[in-house]
């Protein structure tokens, strides 16, 4: 069992942790049991939380940061397989010595709460709401991965671009996304010219506004329609 602490931080700090939806789903008692083990961390864009093959010794609960999970090829290329924001956790390990099967890179800067993997495992095996939430999140990640594979096989580049934007909007507090076309092309595994063409068409149709390094989604409903079956709301 995780020991409770009598020197709990101020309530405002608890509210800060509850910006992460997984932590917010816990009872106050469960959250208090974890709280002394949580460390608020600034997560800068481009920071690697872990790389493929690295032992998972810590997990992160993002609050306003967005983390891209990427499959890295032998030649150093990377394609995004899933994305995690305030709804979940990154780097949770279910057994000691577990190694990462992908690379986790902060795509949108913000904050998150870090916890040692051993502490999280103990809490998981204690059962309760945390175990249920972690299993639900793992299931959602598998669904996201399946959706990614199906999109690559059957979706157009425009559909995949729209889904990529929507995935970020689902985890962002605004409709403005700090991202370059080069980054999107790299993560989707397509040519930059293809993204430029698709983004230009979406802009011409009034769905988005693109400025260098920034995309503003103007009509989310229309972007969802363009994404079609490539997108299922998180």
C-alpha contacts under 8 A as a table, 3 or more apart, distances in Angstrom:
res1	aa1	res2	aa2	distance
1	X	122	X	6.88
1	X	123	X	7.09
1	X	126	X	6.59
2	X	33	X	6.26
2	X	34	X	7.48
2	X	119	X	7.65
2	X	122	X	7.16
2	X	123	X	6.66
3	X	33	X	6.52
4	X	32	X	6.98
4	X	33	X	4.95
5	X	8	X	6.22
5	X	32	X	7.74
5	X	33	X	7.14
5	X	36	X	6.98
8	X	32	X	7.35
8	X	35	X	7.59
8	X	36	X	7.08
9	X	13	X	6.31
9	X	14	X	7.36
9	X	36	X	7.98
10	X	13	X	5.48
10	X	14	X	6.88
11	X	14	X	5.01
11	X	15	X	6.31
12	X	15	X	4.97
12	X	16	X	6.22
13	X	16	X	4.83
13	X	17	X	6.42
14	X	17	X	5.17
14	X	18	X	6.30
14	X	35	X	7.73
15	X	18	X	4.94
15	X	19	X	6.71
16	X	19	X	5.48
17	X	20	X	5.98
17	X	23	X	6.72
17	X	24	X	7.44
17	X	63	X	7.44
17	X	113	X	7.17
18	X	21	X	6.31
18	X	22	X	7.90
18	X	23	X	5.53
18	X	24	X	4.35
19	X	23	X	7.79
19	X	24	X	6.89
19	X	63	X	5.31
19	X	64	X	7.83
19	X	86	X	6.90
20	X	23	X	5.49
20	X	24	X	6.14
20	X	61	X	6.37
20	X	62	X	6.17
20	X	63	X	4.83
20	X	86	X	4.63
20	X	87	X	6.05
20	X	88	X	7.03
21	X	24	X	4.82
21	X	25	X	6.20
21	X	86	X	5.85
21	X	87	X	4.81
21	X	88	X	6.75
22	X	25	X	5.30
22	X	26	X	7.17
22	X	86	X	7.71
22	X	87	X	5.84
22	X	88	X	5.55
22	X	89	X	7.61
22	X	130	X	7.98
22	X	133	X	6.38
22	X	134	X	7.90
23	X	26	X	5.52
23	X	31	X	6.83
23	X	61	X	7.95
23	X	130	X	7.92
24	X	27	X	7.80
25	X	129	X	7.52
25	X	133	X	7.65
26	X	29	X	7.92
26	X	30	X	5.91
26	X	31	X	5.95
26	X	129	X	5.84
26	X	130	X	6.35
27	X	30	X	5.23
27	X	31	X	6.21
27	X	129	X	7.55
28	X	31	X	5.12
28	X	32	X	5.99
29	X	32	X	5.16
29	X	33	X	6.26
30	X	33	X	5.12
30	X	34	X	6.59
30	X	129	X	7.95
30	X	130	X	7.69
31	X	34	X	5.19
31	X	35	X	5.86
32	X	35	X	4.92
32	X	36	X	7.41
33	X	36	X	7.19
34	X	37	X	5.52
34	X	38	X	6.64
35	X	38	X	5.23
37	X	115	X	5.94
37	X	116	X	7.47
37	X	119	X	7.60
38	X	113	X	5.72
38	X	114	X	5.59
38	X	115	X	5.09
39	X	113	X	5.22
39	X	114	X	5.05
39	X	115	X	6.52
40	X	111	X	6.99
40	X	112	X	5.85
40	X	113	X	4.49
40	X	114	X	6.36
41	X	111	X	5.65
41	X	112	X	5.40
41	X	113	X	5.83
41	X	114	X	6.64
42	X	109	X	7.89
42	X	110	X	6.10
42	X	111	X	4.59
42	X	112	X	6.63
43	X	47	X	6.78
43	X	65	X	6.76
43	X	106	X	6.68
43	X	109	X	5.56
43	X	110	X	5.29
43	X	111	X	5.21
43	X	112	X	6.74
44	X	47	X	5.60
44	X	106	X	6.60
44	X	108	X	7.57
44	X	109	X	4.72
44	X	110	X	6.59
45	X	105	X	7.77
45	X	106	X	5.03
45	X	107	X	5.26
45	X	108	X	5.38
45	X	109	X	4.55
45	X	110	X	7.99
46	X	105	X	5.84
46	X	106	X	5.20
46	X	107	X	6.05
47	X	105	X	5.63
47	X	106	X	5.33
48	X	51	X	6.77
48	X	103	X	7.36
48	X	104	X	5.78
48	X	105	X	4.50
48	X	106	X	6.49
49	X	103	X	7.76
49	X	104	X	5.47
49	X	105	X	6.05
49	X	106	X	7.34
50	X	54	X	6.42
50	X	56	X	7.45
50	X	91	X	7.85
50	X	100	X	7.34
50	X	103	X	5.79
50	X	104	X	5.53
50	X	105	X	7.57
51	X	54	X	5.54
51	X	100	X	6.70
51	X	102	X	6.42
51	X	103	X	4.19
51	X	104	X	6.39
52	X	71	X	7.99
52	X	72	X	7.57
52	X	99	X	7.42
52	X	100	X	4.94
52	X	101	X	5.22
52	X	102	X	4.45
52	X	103	X	4.82
53	X	99	X	5.24
53	X	100	X	5.03
53	X	101	X	6.21
53	X	102	X	7.50
54	X	99	X	5.22
54	X	100	X	5.49
55	X	97	X	5.95
55	X	98	X	5.76
55	X	99	X	4.16
55	X	100	X	6.23
56	X	59	X	7.50
56	X	91	X	6.20
56	X	92	X	7.39
56	X	93	X	6.33
56	X	97	X	7.05
56	X	98	X	5.95
56	X	99	X	5.47
56	X	100	X	6.15
56	X	117	X	6.96
57	X	93	X	7.86
57	X	97	X	7.93
57	X	116	X	6.06
57	X	117	X	4.99
57	X	118	X	7.37
58	X	91	X	6.45
58	X	92	X	7.24
58	X	114	X	6.60
58	X	115	X	5.62
58	X	116	X	4.42
58	X	117	X	4.59
59	X	89	X	6.81
59	X	90	X	5.56
59	X	91	X	4.44
59	X	92	X	5.08
59	X	93	X	7.78
59	X	114	X	5.67
59	X	115	X	5.43
59	X	116	X	6.34
59	X	117	X	5.89
59	X	120	X	7.91
60	X	89	X	5.55
60	X	90	X	5.10
60	X	91	X	6.47
60	X	92	X	7.80
60	X	112	X	6.12
60	X	113	X	5.48
60	X	114	X	4.50
60	X	115	X	6.47
61	X	86	X	7.01
61	X	88	X	6.29
61	X	89	X	4.59
61	X	90	X	6.53
61	X	112	X	5.21
61	X	113	X	4.97
61	X	114	X	6.43
62	X	65	X	5.47
62	X	66	X	6.98
62	X	67	X	7.99
62	X	84	X	7.86
62	X	85	X	5.57
62	X	86	X	4.99
62	X	87	X	7.87
62	X	88	X	7.12
62	X	89	X	6.72
62	X	90	X	7.95
62	X	110	X	7.88
62	X	111	X	6.08
62	X	112	X	3.88
62	X	113	X	6.31
63	X	85	X	6.89
63	X	86	X	4.67
63	X	110	X	7.27
63	X	111	X	5.69
63	X	112	X	5.12
63	X	113	X	7.61
64	X	85	X	6.92
64	X	86	X	6.11
64	X	109	X	7.66
64	X	110	X	5.10
64	X	111	X	5.79
64	X	112	X	7.24
64	X	171	X	7.67
64	X	172	X	7.03
64	X	173	X	7.73
65	X	85	X	6.08
65	X	86	X	7.22
65	X	106	X	7.12
65	X	107	X	7.66
65	X	108	X	5.41
65	X	109	X	5.10
65	X	110	X	4.03
65	X	111	X	5.48
65	X	112	X	6.74
66	X	83	X	7.13
66	X	84	X	5.89
66	X	85	X	4.54
66	X	86	X	7.51
66	X	106	X	6.02
66	X	107	X	5.63
66	X	108	X	4.90
66	X	109	X	6.90
66	X	110	X	7.53
66	X	168	X	7.66
66	X	171	X	6.91
66	X	172	X	7.88
67	X	83	X	5.73
67	X	84	X	5.21
67	X	85	X	6.21
67	X	90	X	7.90
67	X	104	X	6.42
67	X	105	X	5.59
67	X	106	X	4.34
67	X	107	X	5.32
67	X	108	X	6.93
68	X	80	X	6.48
68	X	81	X	7.87
68	X	82	X	6.30
68	X	83	X	4.63
68	X	84	X	6.55
68	X	104	X	5.70
68	X	105	X	5.25
68	X	106	X	6.09
68	X	107	X	5.86
69	X	80	X	5.79
69	X	81	X	5.84
69	X	82	X	5.18
69	X	83	X	5.71
69	X	84	X	7.66
69	X	102	X	6.39
69	X	103	X	5.69
69	X	104	X	4.61
69	X	105	X	6.52
70	X	78	X	5.95
70	X	79	X	5.37
70	X	80	X	4.30
70	X	81	X	5.49
70	X	82	X	7.14
70	X	102	X	5.64
70	X	103	X	5.10
70	X	104	X	6.27
70	X	105	X	7.61
70	X	187	X	7.87
71	X	78	X	5.50
71	X	79	X	5.40
71	X	80	X	6.29
71	X	81	X	6.53
71	X	102	X	5.28
71	X	103	X	6.45
72	X	76	X	6.02
72	X	77	X	5.58
72	X	78	X	4.37
72	X	79	X	6.68
72	X	102	X	7.07
72	X	103	X	7.09
73	X	76	X	5.30
73	X	77	X	5.21
73	X	78	X	6.28
74	X	77	X	7.35
78	X	186	X	7.04
78	X	187	X	6.44
78	X	189	X	7.64
79	X	186	X	6.71
79	X	187	X	4.53
79	X	188	X	5.85
79	X	189	X	5.74
80	X	83	X	7.67
80	X	187	X	4.96
80	X	188	X	6.39
81	X	144	X	7.79
81	X	145	X	5.72
81	X	148	X	6.25
82	X	141	X	6.87
82	X	144	X	6.07
82	X	145	X	5.93
82	X	148	X	7.46
83	X	167	X	7.42
84	X	87	X	6.99
84	X	88	X	6.15
84	X	89	X	7.00
84	X	90	X	7.06
84	X	171	X	7.79
85	X	88	X	6.08
85	X	89	X	7.66
85	X	171	X	5.36
86	X	89	X	7.86
86	X	171	X	6.34
87	X	171	X	7.50
88	X	137	X	6.27
89	X	92	X	6.79
89	X	134	X	8.00
89	X	137	X	7.76
90	X	104	X	7.72
91	X	100	X	7.54
92	X	117	X	6.49
92	X	120	X	7.43
93	X	96	X	7.42
93	X	98	X	6.17
93	X	117	X	6.26
93	X	121	X	6.99
94	X	98	X	7.31
94	X	121	X	5.98
95	X	98	X	5.75
95	X	121	X	7.35
96	X	118	X	7.31
100	X	103	X	7.11
106	X	109	X	6.50
108	X	178	X	7.31
115	X	119	X	7.07
115	X	120	X	6.92
116	X	119	X	5.45
116	X	120	X	6.52
117	X	120	X	5.13
117	X	121	X	6.13
118	X	121	X	5.13
118	X	122	X	6.27
119	X	122	X	5.20
119	X	123	X	6.34
120	X	123	X	5.10
120	X	124	X	6.09
121	X	124	X	4.94
121	X	125	X	6.23
122	X	125	X	5.33
122	X	126	X	6.26
123	X	126	X	5.06
123	X	127	X	6.90
123	X	130	X	7.24
123	X	131	X	7.52
124	X	127	X	5.47
124	X	128	X	7.80
124	X	130	X	6.22
124	X	131	X	4.68
124	X	134	X	7.85
125	X	131	X	7.10
126	X	131	X	7.78
127	X	130	X	6.83
127	X	131	X	5.18
127	X	132	X	7.56
128	X	131	X	5.70
128	X	132	X	6.63
129	X	132	X	5.03
129	X	133	X	6.03
130	X	133	X	5.08
130	X	134	X	6.09
131	X	134	X	5.20
131	X	135	X	6.21
132	X	135	X	5.24
132	X	136	X	6.10
133	X	136	X	4.99
133	X	137	X	6.05
134	X	137	X	5.05
134	X	138	X	6.15
135	X	138	X	5.03
135	X	139	X	6.22
136	X	139	X	5.11
136	X	140	X	6.27
137	X	140	X	4.97
137	X	141	X	6.24
138	X	141	X	5.10
138	X	142	X	6.37
139	X	142	X	5.16
139	X	143	X	6.30
140	X	143	X	5.02
140	X	144	X	6.15
140	X	234	X	7.80
141	X	144	X	4.94
141	X	145	X	6.13
142	X	145	X	5.03
142	X	146	X	6.20
143	X	146	X	5.08
143	X	147	X	6.15
144	X	147	X	5.00
144	X	148	X	6.18
145	X	148	X	5.00
145	X	149	X	6.33
146	X	149	X	5.16
146	X	150	X	6.18
147	X	150	X	5.11
147	X	151	X	6.02
147	X	230	X	6.67
147	X	231	X	7.57
148	X	151	X	5.08
148	X	152	X	6.28
148	X	230	X	7.80
149	X	152	X	5.24
149	X	153	X	6.31
150	X	153	X	5.10
150	X	154	X	5.84
150	X	155	X	7.23
150	X	230	X	7.48
151	X	154	X	5.29
151	X	155	X	4.49
151	X	156	X	7.64
151	X	159	X	7.93
151	X	160	X	6.40
151	X	230	X	5.40
152	X	155	X	5.88
152	X	156	X	7.92
152	X	160	X	7.65
155	X	159	X	5.89
155	X	160	X	6.35
155	X	230	X	6.40
156	X	159	X	5.14
156	X	160	X	6.29
157	X	160	X	5.07
157	X	161	X	6.04
157	X	194	X	7.39
157	X	195	X	7.53
157	X	198	X	7.46
158	X	161	X	5.06
158	X	162	X	6.16
158	X	195	X	7.81
158	X	198	X	5.58
158	X	199	X	7.98
158	X	226	X	7.50
158	X	227	X	7.26
159	X	162	X	5.14
159	X	163	X	6.18
159	X	226	X	6.00
159	X	227	X	4.15
159	X	228	X	6.72
159	X	230	X	6.31
160	X	163	X	5.04
160	X	164	X	6.09
160	X	188	X	7.71
160	X	227	X	6.66
160	X	230	X	6.55
161	X	164	X	5.03
161	X	165	X	6.31
161	X	184	X	7.83
161	X	188	X	7.94
161	X	195	X	7.41
161	X	198	X	7.77
161	X	227	X	7.73
162	X	165	X	5.18
162	X	166	X	6.18
162	X	223	X	5.88
162	X	224	X	7.01
162	X	226	X	6.70
162	X	227	X	5.10
163	X	166	X	5.01
163	X	167	X	6.05
163	X	224	X	7.48
163	X	227	X	5.53
163	X	230	X	6.28
163	X	231	X	5.26
164	X	167	X	5.21
164	X	168	X	6.59
165	X	168	X	5.27
165	X	169	X	6.30
166	X	169	X	4.89
166	X	170	X	6.12
166	X	220	X	7.81
166	X	223	X	7.71
166	X	224	X	7.39
166	X	231	X	7.81
167	X	170	X	5.28
167	X	171	X	6.85
167	X	233	X	7.92
167	X	234	X	7.69
168	X	171	X	5.29
168	X	172	X	6.03
168	X	177	X	7.59
169	X	172	X	4.94
169	X	173	X	7.53
169	X	174	X	7.18
169	X	175	X	6.26
169	X	177	X	7.84
170	X	233	X	7.78
170	X	234	X	7.13
172	X	175	X	7.27
174	X	177	X	7.69
175	X	216	X	5.63
175	X	217	X	5.47
175	X	218	X	7.58
176	X	214	X	6.79
176	X	215	X	5.79
176	X	216	X	4.36
176	X	217	X	6.60
177	X	214	X	5.59
177	X	215	X	5.12
177	X	216	X	6.18
178	X	213	X	5.71
178	X	214	X	4.60
178	X	215	X	6.53
179	X	183	X	6.69
179	X	184	X	7.35
179	X	213	X	5.05
179	X	214	X	5.48
179	X	215	X	6.78
180	X	183	X	5.23
180	X	184	X	6.48
180	X	212	X	6.92
180	X	213	X	4.64
180	X	214	X	6.77
181	X	184	X	5.11
181	X	185	X	6.07
181	X	192	X	6.49
181	X	195	X	6.35
181	X	196	X	6.63
181	X	213	X	7.71
182	X	185	X	5.16
182	X	186	X	6.16
182	X	192	X	5.66
183	X	186	X	5.13
183	X	187	X	6.24
184	X	187	X	5.25
184	X	188	X	6.06
184	X	192	X	7.98
184	X	195	X	7.45
185	X	188	X	5.20
185	X	189	X	5.84
185	X	190	X	5.13
185	X	191	X	5.82
185	X	192	X	5.09
185	X	194	X	7.86
185	X	195	X	6.13
186	X	189	X	5.07
186	X	190	X	6.49
186	X	191	X	7.64
186	X	192	X	7.68
187	X	190	X	7.97
190	X	194	X	6.90
190	X	195	X	7.64
191	X	194	X	5.36
191	X	195	X	6.89
192	X	195	X	5.19
192	X	196	X	6.16
193	X	196	X	4.94
193	X	197	X	6.15
194	X	197	X	5.22
194	X	198	X	6.26
195	X	198	X	5.11
195	X	199	X	5.85
196	X	199	X	5.22
196	X	200	X	5.95
197	X	200	X	5.12
197	X	201	X	6.31
198	X	201	X	5.16
198	X	202	X	6.30
199	X	202	X	5.08
199	X	203	X	6.11
199	X	208	X	7.82
199	X	210	X	7.62
200	X	203	X	5.06
200	X	204	X	6.08
201	X	204	X	5.02
201	X	205	X	6.18
202	X	205	X	5.15
202	X	206	X	6.37
202	X	207	X	5.30
202	X	208	X	5.90
203	X	206	X	5.07
203	X	207	X	5.65
203	X	208	X	4.82
203	X	209	X	5.45
203	X	210	X	6.92
204	X	207	X	7.69
205	X	208	X	7.98
206	X	209	X	7.36
206	X	218	X	6.99
206	X	219	X	7.42
207	X	217	X	6.27
207	X	218	X	5.24
207	X	219	X	4.93
207	X	220	X	7.32
207	X	222	X	6.60
207	X	223	X	6.46
208	X	215	X	6.78
208	X	216	X	5.52
208	X	217	X	4.44
208	X	218	X	5.03
208	X	219	X	6.92
209	X	215	X	5.83
209	X	216	X	5.07
209	X	217	X	6.50
209	X	218	X	6.92
210	X	213	X	7.92
210	X	214	X	5.97
210	X	215	X	4.64
210	X	216	X	6.40
211	X	214	X	5.14
211	X	215	X	6.34
217	X	220	X	6.27
219	X	222	X	5.49
219	X	223	X	6.40
220	X	223	X	4.99
220	X	224	X	6.17
221	X	224	X	5.08
221	X	225	X	6.36
222	X	225	X	5.03
222	X	226	X	6.27
223	X	226	X	5.03
223	X	227	X	6.18
224	X	227	X	5.04
224	X	228	X	6.41
224	X	231	X	7.16
225	X	228	X	5.24
227	X	230	X	5.55
227	X	231	X	5.82
228	X	231	X	6.19
229	X	232	X	7.09
